[in-house]
Amino acid sequence: MRKPMLAGNWKMNKTRDEAIQFVLAVEGNLPASIDCVVCAPAIILRDIVKRAETLKVGAQNMNENESGAYTGEISPVMLKDTQVEYVILGHSERRAYYNETNEKINAKIKKALEFELKPIVCVGEVLEERETGKTYDVLKEQVVKAFDGVTIKNPADVIIAYEPVWAIGTGKTATTEVAEDACKFIRGVLADIFGKAVADELRILYGGSMKPSNVGELMSEPDIDGGLVGGASLKADSFIELCTTAAKVTA
Ligand SMILES: O=C[C@H](O)COP(=O)(O)O
């Protein structure tokens, strides 16, 4: 049984005070039947972890090395030290603006699992790839390369997020049919790699202009186990609504 998840990705938003206000506002208002997560900027993670009770906390990126001369980077050792549980890896913004390759993402996943950090691995096609019929090829390549040589001990600890790049921050949500079709396809690729039993236990999230008004419909689909939400996760009331709706439709 896959536990539904609603993860907010705050990206480069929120000061320490704003984050603390958010945590105080959502605590006590989140459903226990799903995993409610916020992935915050690294500099405020410790402040959030300190105040979070039912809310779970994740980072947005991680270097694949444990320490060394990598100016500006955050290591898995540092993330463990802040006691975060999750880390987003391979977000399309990291791939596009910081040249993260599938190979690098693969190294990060291995390192995260070595340090018992739960990776939320993002994959997704750009508009041109969708329009030229390459979506399946792109998703397959991203998934196969990301998980090359990865051993999954506990499927509950590895999350995949399908985020069509054309739907991120654009207000253009994928239709439920498009989102479900891609998530189902990804589960099939995961079954080829890890076997059906493991693939059936892995959580697959949808991300891309998810909001309180569409989370219910998207999460009613059989292969969509939750959401990775950017813009609509920034306000406490919207985050609570996302989580409570997600819990209701998956009850
Ligand atoms: O990680 C989250 C995604 O990039 C989605 O962002 P969005 O909900 O603002 O479209």
The ligand as an SDF file (V2000), in Angstrom:
LIG
                    3D

 10  9  0  0  0  0  0  0  0  0999 V2000
    8.6940   21.1770   -7.8870 O   0  0  0  0  0  0  0  0  0  0  0  0
    7.6200   21.6830   -8.2180 C   0  0  0  0  0  0  0  0  0  0  0  0
    7.3190   21.9530   -9.5820 C   0  0  0  0  0  0  0  0  0  0  0  0
    8.3620   22.5600  -10.2490 O   0  0  0  0  0  0  0  0  0  0  0  0
    5.9680   22.5360   -9.8530 C   0  0  0  0  0  0  0  0  0  0  0  0
    5.9440   23.9230   -9.6940 O   0  0  0  0  0  0  0  0  0  0  0  0
    4.5240   24.6690   -9.8460 P   0  0  0  0  0  0  0  0  0  0  0  0
    3.5660   23.9510   -8.9500 O   0  0  0  0  0  0  0  0  0  0  0  0
    4.7820   26.0720   -9.4150 O   0  0  0  0  0  0  0  0  0  0  0  0
    4.1310   24.5470  -11.2860 O   0  0  0  0  0  0  0  0  0  0  0  0
  1  2  2  0
  2  3  1  0
  3  4  1  0
  3  5  1  0
  5  6  1  0
  6  7  1  0
  7  8  2  0
  7  9  1  0
  7 10  1  0
M  END
$$$$
